[in-house]
Amino acid sequence: MEVRLFNDISYERFLSEDTLMGSRCRKCGALFAPPRAMCIKCYGSEMEWVEMKGRGKLAAFTCIAIGPPFMIKEGYDRKHPYVSGVVELEEGVKVVARIEGVDGSKPEDIKIGTPLEVQFLHRGEGANSTTFLAFKPS
Ligand SMILES: [Zn+2]
């Protein structure tokens, strides 16, 4: 298998392949997603890739009414805010992601602790393509 460095570029490449990956410290077992090349708990630098199951629950969120241009292009605006959240994965790590399938104009209806499952949103084409990590209620 091709060696991938433990950085954001590799993380995003895995996302483009519909895979959510983290890195685990071989020394103390600490898990990081997005991956880190060095363990912040024991300063070990021997990491290994671990695939996350892609299930978790909503830990925090914000509704964003004024988004970046690519979000406006997707139809999000003041009347249709999108939701950005922190998802606590079953593995115990927290990732920041877009939360789909909830109504950003009704934050009072969005509940902390909602079970979520991963979704990979592919946008753009060729060299401009990106994949956004997203979660939706499961
Ligand atoms: Zn460690």
Backbone and ligand atoms as CSV (ligand in chain L), in Angstrom:
chain,resi,resn,atom,element,x,y,z
A,1,MET,N,N,0.847,-1.203,0.000
A,1,MET,CA,C,0.000,0.000,0.000
A,1,MET,C,C,0.879,1.248,0.000
A,2,GLU,N,N,0.387,2.251,-0.668
A,2,GLU,CA,C,1.092,3.524,-0.767
A,2,GLU,C,C,1.169,4.179,0.625
A,3,VAL,N,N,2.303,4.771,0.910
A,3,VAL,CA,C,2.488,5.419,2.211
A,3,VAL,C,C,1.880,6.810,2.146
A,4,ARG,N,N,1.046,7.139,3.110
A,4,ARG,CA,C,0.479,8.484,3.162
A,4,ARG,C,C,0.893,9.157,4.455
A,5,LEU,N,N,1.379,10.372,4.308
A,5,LEU,CA,C,1.802,11.132,5.480
A,5,LEU,C,C,0.591,11.449,6.347
A,6,PHE,N,N,0.844,11.621,7.623
A,6,PHE,CA,C,-0.241,11.926,8.546
A,6,PHE,C,C,-0.498,13.429,8.559
A,7,ASN,N,N,-1.185,13.902,7.536
A,7,ASN,CA,C,-1.476,15.332,7.465
A,7,ASN,C,C,-2.844,15.577,6.819
A,8,ASP,N,N,-3.189,16.859,6.699
A,8,ASP,CA,C,-4.504,17.215,6.171
A,8,ASP,C,C,-4.693,16.817,4.715
A,9,ILE,N,N,-3.603,16.838,3.956
A,9,ILE,CA,C,-3.709,16.476,2.542
A,9,ILE,C,C,-4.127,15.010,2.408
A,10,SER,N,N,-3.496,14.162,3.201
A,10,SER,CA,C,-3.869,12.740,3.166
A,10,SER,C,C,-5.298,12.546,3.665
A,11,TYR,N,N,-5.630,13.280,4.723
A,11,TYR,CA,C,-6.981,13.201,5.302
A,11,TYR,C,C,-8.014,13.520,4.232
A,12,GLU,N,N,-7.772,14.612,3.490
A,12,GLU,CA,C,-8.705,15.012,2.440
A,12,GLU,C,C,-8.731,14.021,1.283
A,13,ARG,N,N,-7.570,13.422,1.022
A,13,ARG,CA,C,-7.565,12.411,-0.041
A,13,ARG,C,C,-8.394,11.202,0.340
A,14,PHE,N,N,-8.279,10.803,1.588
A,14,PHE,CA,C,-9.116,9.691,2.053
A,14,PHE,C,C,-10.595,10.066,1.965
A,15,LEU,N,N,-10.913,11.320,2.314
A,15,LEU,CA,C,-12.320,11.758,2.229
A,15,LEU,C,C,-12.822,11.638,0.793
A,16,SER,N,N,-11.944,12.004,-0.166
A,16,SER,CA,C,-12.358,11.927,-1.568
A,16,SER,C,C,-12.601,10.483,-1.985
A,17,GLU,N,N,-12.078,9.551,-1.204
A,17,GLU,CA,C,-12.303,8.120,-1.458
A,17,GLU,C,C,-13.387,7.555,-0.543
A,18,ASP,N,N,-14.185,8.460,0.031
A,18,ASP,CA,C,-15.272,8.069,0.932
A,18,ASP,C,C,-14.797,7.309,2.162
A,19,THR,N,N,-13.680,7.745,2.688
A,19,THR,CA,C,-13.140,7.096,3.876
A,19,THR,C,C,-12.762,8.154,4.901
A,20,LEU,N,N,-13.192,7.946,6.127
A,20,LEU,CA,C,-12.840,8.865,7.212
A,20,LEU,C,C,-11.739,8.204,8.035
A,21,MET,N,N,-10.547,8.810,7.988
A,21,MET,CA,C,-9.396,8.195,8.642
A,21,MET,C,C,-8.845,9.070,9.755
A,22,GLY,N,N,-8.285,8.408,10.746
A,22,GLY,CA,C,-7.585,9.104,11.813
A,22,GLY,C,C,-6.238,8.453,11.992
A,23,SER,N,N,-5.425,9.014,12.860
A,23,SER,CA,C,-4.153,8.363,13.143
A,23,SER,C,C,-4.127,7.956,14.616
A,24,ARG,N,N,-3.504,6.800,14.858
A,24,ARG,CA,C,-3.416,6.300,16.225
A,24,ARG,C,C,-1.953,6.140,16.608
A,25,CYS,N,N,-1.660,6.583,17.816
A,25,CYS,CA,C,-0.298,6.473,18.336
A,25,CYS,C,C,-0.014,5.017,18.682
A,26,ARG,N,N,1.062,4.487,18.122
A,26,ARG,CA,C,1.396,3.079,18.385
A,26,ARG,C,C,1.882,2.880,19.813
A,27,LYS,N,N,2.332,3.967,20.425
A,27,LYS,CA,C,2.905,3.854,21.758
A,27,LYS,C,C,1.832,3.883,22.845
A,28,CYS,N,N,0.944,4.890,22.797
A,28,CYS,CA,C,-0.045,5.016,23.882
A,28,CYS,C,C,-1.475,4.800,23.422
A,29,GLY,N,N,-1.683,4.653,22.115
A,29,GLY,CA,C,-3.023,4.344,21.629
A,29,GLY,C,C,-3.928,5.546,21.424
A,30,ALA,N,N,-3.435,6.760,21.661
A,30,ALA,CA,C,-4.266,7.942,21.465
A,30,ALA,C,C,-4.670,8.058,20.004
A,31,LEU,N,N,-5.899,8.522,19.801
A,31,LEU,CA,C,-6.452,8.582,18.452
A,31,LEU,C,C,-6.691,10.030,18.045
A,32,PHE,N,N,-6.373,10.348,16.796
A,32,PHE,CA,C,-6.560,11.713,16.304
A,32,PHE,C,C,-7.241,11.731,14.945
A,33,ALA,N,N,-8.238,12.582,14.821
A,33,ALA,CA,C,-8.883,12.802,13.517
A,33,ALA,C,C,-9.309,14.262,13.472
A,34,PRO,N,N,-8.845,15.021,12.494
A,34,PRO,CA,C,-7.857,14.696,11.468
A,34,PRO,C,C,-6.543,14.161,12.078
A,35,PRO,N,N,-5.816,13.417,11.270
A,35,PRO,CA,C,-4.603,12.767,11.778
A,35,PRO,C,C,-3.510,13.741,12.201
A,36,ARG,N,N,-2.735,13.315,13.157
A,36,ARG,CA,C,-1.548,14.069,13.565
A,36,ARG,C,C,-0.340,13.175,13.332
A,37,ALA,N,N,0.771,13.797,13.020
A,37,ALA,CA,C,1.994,13.033,12.793
A,37,ALA,C,C,2.701,12.748,14.112
A,38,MET,N,N,2.362,13.565,15.134
A,38,MET,CA,C,2.982,13.357,16.435
A,38,MET,C,C,1.906,13.320,17.498
A,39,CYS,N,N,2.086,12.442,18.471
A,39,CYS,CA,C,1.106,12.293,19.527
A,39,CYS,C,C,1.229,13.443,20.518
A,40,ILE,N,N,0.099,14.104,20.811
A,40,ILE,CA,C,0.178,15.223,21.754
A,40,ILE,C,C,0.121,14.733,23.202
A,41,LYS,N,N,-0.120,13.416,23.374
A,41,LYS,CA,C,-0.181,12.898,24.750
A,41,LYS,C,C,1.166,12.373,25.220
A,42,CYS,N,N,1.860,11.622,24.357
A,42,CYS,CA,C,3.126,11.042,24.803
A,42,CYS,C,C,4.293,11.486,23.927
A,43,TYR,N,N,4.014,12.339,22.960
A,43,TYR,CA,C,5.027,12.848,22.027
A,43,TYR,C,C,5.643,11.765,21.157
A,44,GLY,N,N,4.980,10.617,21.104
A,44,GLY,CA,C,5.452,9.558,20.223
A,44,GLY,C,C,5.227,9.963,18.771
A,45,SER,N,N,6.065,9.452,17.875
A,45,SER,CA,C,5.890,9.831,16.472
A,45,SER,C,C,5.640,8.621,15.585
A,46,GLU,N,N,5.311,7.500,16.217
A,46,GLU,CA,C,4.952,6.327,15.418
A,46,GLU,C,C,3.446,6.215,15.374
A,47,MET,N,N,2.904,6.552,14.199
A,47,MET,CA,C,1.462,6.548,14.068
A,47,MET,C,C,1.032,5.497,13.066
A,48,GLU,N,N,-0.236,5.120,13.164
A,48,GLU,CA,C,-0.786,4.234,12.148
A,48,GLU,C,C,-2.173,4.751,11.763
A,49,TRP,N,N,-2.564,4.478,10.521
A,49,TRP,CA,C,-3.882,4.910,10.049
A,49,TRP,C,C,-4.956,4.004,10.606
A,50,VAL,N,N,-6.053,4.606,10.999
A,50,VAL,CA,C,-7.194,3.835,11.475
A,50,VAL,C,C,-8.444,4.377,10.794
A,51,GLU,N,N,-9.252,3.491,10.268
A,51,GLU,CA,C,-10.488,3.944,9.646
A,51,GLU,C,C,-11.578,4.091,10.699
A,52,MET,N,N,-12.254,5.238,10.663
A,52,MET,CA,C,-13.345,5.496,11.594
A,52,MET,C,C,-14.616,4.892,11.023
A,53,LYS,N,N,-15.488,4.417,11.919
A,53,LYS,CA,C,-16.712,3.790,11.446
A,53,LYS,C,C,-17.674,4.792,10.824
A,54,GLY,N,N,-17.503,6.052,11.213
A,54,GLY,CA,C,-18.366,7.074,10.628
A,54,GLY,C,C,-19.688,7.245,11.342
A,55,ARG,N,N,-19.721,6.811,12.596
A,55,ARG,CA,C,-20.930,7.028,13.382
A,55,ARG,C,C,-20.578,7.809,14.635
A,56,GLY,N,N,-21.510,8.669,15.031
A,56,GLY,CA,C,-21.256,9.454,16.221
A,56,GLY,C,C,-22.492,10.203,16.637
A,57,LYS,N,N,-22.282,11.213,17.485
A,57,LYS,CA,C,-23.423,12.041,17.867
A,57,LYS,C,C,-23.023,13.495,17.878
A,58,LEU,N,N,-24.042,14.322,17.729
A,58,LEU,CA,C,-23.813,15.763,17.658
A,58,LEU,C,C,-23.395,16.290,19.032
A,59,ALA,N,N,-22.238,16.961,19.065
A,59,ALA,CA,C,-21.728,17.483,20.332
A,59,ALA,C,C,-21.943,18.993,20.441
A,60,ALA,N,N,-21.924,19.683,19.316
A,60,ALA,CA,C,-22.117,21.136,19.297
A,60,ALA,C,C,-22.414,21.538,17.860
A,61,PHE,N,N,-23.075,22.678,17.682
A,61,PHE,CA,C,-23.322,23.134,16.308
A,61,PHE,C,C,-23.553,24.636,16.262
A,62,THR,N,N,-23.402,25.180,15.060
A,62,THR,CA,C,-23.768,26.566,14.808
A,62,THR,C,C,-24.473,26.604,13.466
A,63,CYS,N,N,-25.404,27.521,13.336
A,63,CYS,CA,C,-26.097,27.711,12.075
A,63,CYS,C,C,-25.461,28.924,11.417
A,64,ILE,N,N,-25.012,28.758,10.193
A,64,ILE,CA,C,-24.276,29.819,9.529
A,64,ILE,C,C,-25.104,30.420,8.402
A,65,ALA,N,N,-25.450,31.699,8.582
A,65,ALA,CA,C,-26.321,32.368,7.613
A,65,ALA,C,C,-25.519,32.997,6.481
A,66,ILE,N,N,-24.311,33.422,6.788
A,66,ILE,CA,C,-23.492,34.039,5.743
A,66,ILE,C,C,-22.276,33.155,5.517
A,67,GLY,N,N,-22.371,32.340,4.493
A,67,GLY,CA,C,-21.325,31.365,4.240
A,67,GLY,C,C,-20.364,31.808,3.164
A,68,PRO,N,N,-19.346,30.996,2.926
A,68,PRO,CA,C,-18.408,31.271,1.823
A,68,PRO,C,C,-19.117,31.116,0.476
A,69,PRO,N,N,-18.558,31.685,-0.595
A,69,PRO,CA,C,-19.216,31.664,-1.920
A,69,PRO,C,C,-19.700,30.293,-2.370
A,70,PHE,N,N,-18.910,29.235,-2.117
A,70,PHE,CA,C,-19.356,27.923,-2.602
A,70,PHE,C,C,-20.605,27.435,-1.876
A,71,MET,N,N,-20.820,27.909,-0.644
A,71,MET,CA,C,-22.035,27.523,0.069
A,71,MET,C,C,-23.226,28.328,-0.447
A,72,ILE,N,N,-22.980,29.581,-0.774
A,72,ILE,CA,C,-24.045,30.422,-1.329
A,72,ILE,C,C,-24.509,29.819,-2.656
A,73,LYS,N,N,-23.519,29.313,-3.424
A,73,LYS,CA,C,-23.827,28.671,-4.697
A,73,LYS,C,C,-24.705,27.438,-4.517
A,74,GLU,N,N,-24.556,26.793,-3.367
A,74,GLU,CA,C,-25.378,25.611,-3.106
A,74,GLU,C,C,-26.765,25.974,-2.594
A,75,GLY,N,N,-27.024,27.283,-2.492
A,75,GLY,CA,C,-28.363,27.712,-2.108
A,75,GLY,C,C,-28.535,28.090,-0.647
A,76,TYR,N,N,-27.399,28.195,0.071
A,76,TYR,CA,C,-27.503,28.576,1.470
A,76,TYR,C,C,-27.361,30.085,1.607
A,77,ASP,N,N,-28.242,30.694,2.367
A,77,ASP,CA,C,-28.161,32.130,2.613
A,77,ASP,C,C,-28.841,32.443,3.952
A,78,ARG,N,N,-29.127,33.745,4.166
A,78,ARG,CA,C,-29.751,34.152,5.424
A,78,ARG,C,C,-31.027,33.379,5.737
A,79,LYS,N,N,-31.792,33.102,4.687
A,79,LYS,CA,C,-33.057,32.382,4.909
A,79,LYS,C,C,-32.847,30.878,5.024
A,80,HIS,N,N,-31.737,30.419,4.472
A,80,HIS,CA,C,-31.439,28.984,4.513
A,80,HIS,C,C,-30.043,28.754,5.068
A,81,PRO,N,N,-29.891,28.964,6.358
A,81,PRO,CA,C,-28.552,28.781,6.934
A,81,PRO,C,C,-28.136,27.308,6.882
A,82,TYR,N,N,-26.863,27.079,6.792
A,82,TYR,CA,C,-26.407,25.696,6.872
A,82,TYR,C,C,-25.833,25.464,8.261
A,83,VAL,N,N,-25.637,24.211,8.564
A,83,VAL,CA,C,-25.234,23.866,9.921
A,83,VAL,C,C,-23.834,23.267,9.912
A,84,SER,N,N,-23.012,23.822,10.768
A,84,SER,CA,C,-21.667,23.287,10.952
A,84,SER,C,C,-21.630,22.753,12.379
A,85,GLY,N,N,-21.052,21.589,12.559
A,85,GLY,CA,C,-21.105,21.019,13.896
A,85,GLY,C,C,-19.851,20.270,14.293
A,86,VAL,N,N,-19.823,19.925,15.564
A,86,VAL,CA,C,-18.765,19.070,16.084
A,86,VAL,C,C,-19.435,17.727,16.369
A,87,VAL,N,N,-18.851,16.692,15.791
A,87,VAL,CA,C,-19.420,15.358,15.947
A,87,VAL,C,C,-18.466,14.516,16.779
A,88,GLU,N,N,-19.015,13.945,17.846
A,88,GLU,CA,C,-18.193,13.044,18.643
A,88,GLU,C,C,-18.361,11.640,18.088
A,89,LEU,N,N,-17.287,11.120,17.537
A,89,LEU,CA,C,-17.342,9.802,16.918
A,89,LEU,C,C,-17.398,8.706,17.979
A,90,GLU,N,N,-17.895,7.541,17.582
A,90,GLU,CA,C,-17.948,6.396,18.501
A,90,GLU,C,C,-16.573,6.070,19.050
A,91,GLU,N,N,-15.553,6.383,18.249
A,91,GLU,CA,C,-14.176,6.096,18.665
A,91,GLU,C,C,-13.685,7.081,19.732
A,92,GLY,N,N,-14.500,8.121,20.004
A,92,GLY,CA,C,-14.142,9.057,21.067
A,92,GLY,C,C,-13.492,10.349,20.609
A,93,VAL,N,N,-13.223,10.485,19.315
A,93,VAL,CA,C,-12.619,11.733,18.837
A,93,VAL,C,C,-13.709,12.639,18.262
A,94,LYS,N,N,-13.395,13.916,18.251
A,94,LYS,CA,C,-14.364,14.886,17.739
A,94,LYS,C,C,-13.888,15.470,16.423
A,95,VAL,N,N,-14.786,15.509,15.460
A,95,VAL,CA,C,-14.454,16.101,14.165
A,95,VAL,C,C,-15.443,17.222,13.841
A,96,VAL,N,N,-14.958,18.192,13.093
A,96,VAL,CA,C,-15.816,19.278,12.639
A,96,VAL,C,C,-16.355,18.891,11.276
A,97,ALA,N,N,-17.641,19.068,11.067
A,97,ALA,CA,C,-18.240,18.657,9.796
A,97,ALA,C,C,-19.504,19.448,9.526
A,98,ARG,N,N,-19.939,19.371,8.288
A,98,ARG,CA,C,-21.243,19.939,7.959
A,98,ARG,C,C,-22.306,18.975,8.424
A,99,ILE,N,N,-23.406,19.506,8.936
A,99,ILE,CA,C,-24.498,18.649,9.361
A,99,ILE,C,C,-25.626,18.812,8.349
A,100,GLU,N,N,-25.929,17.721,7.675
A,100,GLU,CA,C,-26.967,17.725,6.652
A,100,GLU,C,C,-28.245,17.135,7.233
A,101,GLY,N,N,-29.340,17.395,6.536
A,101,GLY,CA,C,-30.603,16.774,6.935
A,101,GLY,C,C,-31.220,17.378,8.173
A,102,VAL,N,N,-30.755,18.560,8.572
A,102,VAL,CA,C,-31.380,19.284,9.675
A,102,VAL,C,C,-31.693,20.683,9.146
A,103,ASP,N,N,-32.642,21.354,9.779
A,103,ASP,CA,C,-33.043,22.678,9.301
A,103,ASP,C,C,-32.296,23.776,10.066
A,104,GLY,N,N,-31.345,24.397,9.366
A,104,GLY,CA,C,-30.529,25.434,9.985
A,104,GLY,C,C,-31.304,26.684,10.361
A,105,SER,N,N,-32.527,26.812,9.828
A,105,SER,CA,C,-33.319,27.986,10.193
A,105,SER,C,C,-34.112,27.736,11.480
A,106,LYS,N,N,-34.055,26.487,11.959
A,106,LYS,CA,C,-34.734,26.162,13.227
A,106,LYS,C,C,-33.770,25.490,14.200
A,107,PRO,N,N,-32.797,26.268,14.676
A,107,PRO,CA,C,-31.793,25.672,15.574
A,107,PRO,C,C,-32.408,25.035,16.813
A,108,GLU,N,N,-33.587,25.535,17.224
A,108,GLU,CA,C,-34.209,24.982,18.432
A,108,GLU,C,C,-34.636,23.525,18.230
A,109,ASP,N,N,-34.776,23.114,16.962
A,109,ASP,CA,C,-35.167,21.729,16.682
A,109,ASP,C,C,-33.970,20.788,16.562
A,110,ILE,N,N,-32.781,21.349,16.557
A,110,ILE,CA,C,-31.589,20.510,16.413
A,110,ILE,C,C,-31.105,20.134,17.810
A,111,LYS,N,N,-31.013,18.849,18.045
A,111,LYS,CA,C,-30.695,18.385,19.397
A,111,LYS,C,C,-29.261,17.862,19.528
A,112,ILE,N,N,-28.619,18.358,20.580
A,112,ILE,CA,C,-27.302,17.828,20.941
A,112,ILE,C,C,-27.502,16.346,21.298
A,113,GLY,N,N,-26.601,15.512,20.834
A,113,GLY,CA,C,-26.725,14.086,21.133
A,113,GLY,C,C,-27.409,13.290,20.026
A,114,THR,N,N,-27.918,13.987,19.003
A,114,THR,CA,C,-28.552,13.300,17.875
A,114,THR,C,C,-27.567,12.314,17.242
A,115,PRO,N,N,-27.960,11.046,17.063
A,115,PRO,CA,C,-27.065,10.081,16.412
A,115,PRO,C,C,-26.877,10.445,14.943
A,116,LEU,N,N,-25.642,10.388,14.501
A,116,LEU,CA,C,-25.320,10.804,13.141
A,116,LEU,C,C,-24.498,9.757,12.422
A,117,GLU,N,N,-24.590,9.780,11.099
A,117,GLU,CA,C,-23.705,8.928,10.311
A,117,GLU,C,C,-23.036,9.761,9.221
A,118,VAL,N,N,-21.866,9.305,8.835
A,118,VAL,CA,C,-21.029,10.075,7.921
A,118,VAL,C,C,-21.590,10.098,6.501
A,119,GLN,N,N,-21.245,11.177,5.816
A,119,GLN,CA,C,-21.621,11.381,4.418
A,119,GLN,C,C,-20.454,12.097,3.772
A,120,PHE,N,N,-20.169,11.774,2.539
A,120,PHE,CA,C,-19.074,12.458,1.855
A,120,PHE,C,C,-19.663,13.271,0.722
A,121,LEU,N,N,-19.478,14.589,0.782
A,121,LEU,CA,C,-20.062,15.465,-0.241
A,121,LEU,C,C,-18.992,15.841,-1.245
A,122,HIS,N,N,-19.128,15.337,-2.441
A,122,HIS,CA,C,-18.150,15.628,-3.489
A,122,HIS,C,C,-18.600,16.848,-4.276
A,123,ARG,N,N,-17.737,17.853,-4.341
A,123,ARG,CA,C,-18.074,19.090,-5.048
A,123,ARG,C,C,-16.965,19.456,-6.019
A,124,GLY,N,N,-17.372,20.081,-7.122
A,124,GLY,CA,C,-16.388,20.520,-8.103
A,124,GLY,C,C,-15.882,19.359,-8.948
A,125,GLU,N,N,-15.045,19.707,-9.937
A,125,GLU,CA,C,-14.541,18.675,-10.834
A,125,GLU,C,C,-13.048,18.789,-11.046
A,126,GLY,N,N,-12.442,17.700,-11.402
A,126,GLY,CA,C,-11.020,17.678,-11.738
A,126,GLY,C,C,-10.152,18.238,-10.629
A,127,ALA,N,N,-9.277,19.167,-11.011
A,127,ALA,CA,C,-8.327,19.729,-10.053
A,127,ALA,C,C,-9.041,20.571,-8.986
A,128,ASN,N,N,-10.265,21.005,-9.300
A,128,ASN,CA,C,-11.007,21.831,-8.342
A,128,ASN,C,C,-11.927,21.029,-7.443
A,129,SER,N,N,-11.843,19.714,-7.540
A,129,SER,CA,C,-12.782,18.934,-6.752
A,129,SER,C,C,-12.349,18.863,-5.292
A,130,THR,N,N,-13.343,18.908,-4.443
A,130,THR,CA,C,-13.100,18.783,-3.005
A,130,THR,C,C,-14.174,17.879,-2.440
A,131,THR,N,N,-13.865,17.296,-1.328
A,131,THR,CA,C,-14.859,16.491,-0.642
A,131,THR,C,C,-15.046,17.079,0.743
A,132,PHE,N,N,-16.297,17.328,1.079
A,132,PHE,CA,C,-16.584,17.855,2.409
A,132,PHE,C,C,-17.078,16.729,3.297
A,133,LEU,N,N,-16.572,16.751,4.510
A,133,LEU,CA,C,-17.034,15.788,5.497
A,133,LEU,C,C,-18.372,16.294,6.030
A,134,ALA,N,N,-19.352,15.436,6.008
A,134,ALA,CA,C,-20.661,15.827,6.513
A,134,ALA,C,C,-21.260,14.655,7.293
A,135,PHE,N,N,-22.224,14.986,8.117
A,135,PHE,CA,C,-22.946,13.946,8.857
A,135,PHE,C,C,-24.423,14.228,8.740
A,136,LYS,N,N,-25.221,13.174,8.771
A,136,LYS,CA,C,-26.667,13.351,8.767
A,136,LYS,C,C,-27.264,12.449,9.833
A,137,PRO,N,N,-28.465,12.809,10.321
A,137,PRO,CA,C,-29.084,11.969,11.339
A,137,PRO,C,C,-29.203,10.537,10.845
A,138,SER,N,N,-28.883,9.576,11.684
A,138,SER,CA,C,-28.906,8.181,11.240
A,138,SER,C,C,-30.210,7.501,11.661
L,1,ZN,ZN,ZN,1.013,8.615,22.237
